[in-house]
């Protein structure tokens, strides 16, 4: 047997040399924590399929946000869960300044000022009684369709209400064509030039969103395949990201993360703006479930999954693990 003349193991032989050649590292500030505020709760309610994740009251939301900031997280993404009786066909509760999401944004901004960035989810699905991300109309053949252009003015109202409440960033996640331009125009017209837009650019019609539907008490029947992307495709992700950048997105995002790392890498390759990835509810749930069976080491897979997403090209990672991962990184 000839001795190998190339020995890559040389650079792995101890911790010091492994650290010397390490290409990717995670920082607490890379992580963005998605959080849920529930209407009418007297105490936080744990989401069964997402252990450790809650629908918060205002008090528990502020406490959890402090915990995230103390661990080094600099941005949270807030989703509102209204009462069923406050849902309607257009999702009008979403632009009510006293609605569940906007009042939570205001409380957060009062509490944290500019120390913690407050990002708002800018989508109607939590607020509509049919659960779609836009208004439902009828096409010329009488079929129900999610009406793109009728939805855009509603996104504008929602984004402006969020900015008024104190959001530093808005994050349109509804996959309507033209939503970034519409929102940028509306924010600018109201004097919110400094509010940033994180565009959910490549968002797939994914079954990995399953636990999120419980998290927000979704009313959805059917699916979102006429507006979210086909998991078979990558070209349209490149187009979506390019259009969002042209329309004024300050960040673009790929979602989910782990099954779409090729998409993330391809977007990161050309994007002139920061590229975020969203490790979604189903990705979180499957790691938690396996760990609770003793099949995976939770801390290890949490950190490995985040490192892999970062290595693939994410500048920021939205993850329900944000606080826990940031604490581990601190130690
Ligand atoms: C819709 C929205 C969804 C998620 C974030 N925003 C669900 C969907 O599109 O059906 C999913 C997040 C997750 O699964 O963690 N506004």
Boltz pocket constraint, residues with backbone or C-beta under 6 A from the ligand:
constraints:
  - pocket:
      binder: B
      contacts: [[A, 121], [A, 123], [A, 124], [A, 125], [A, 126], [A, 133], [A, 173], [A, 174], [A, 208], [A, 209], [A, 210], [A, 211], [A, 212], [A, 224], [A, 279], [A, 280], [A, 281], [A, 282]]
      max_distance: 6.0
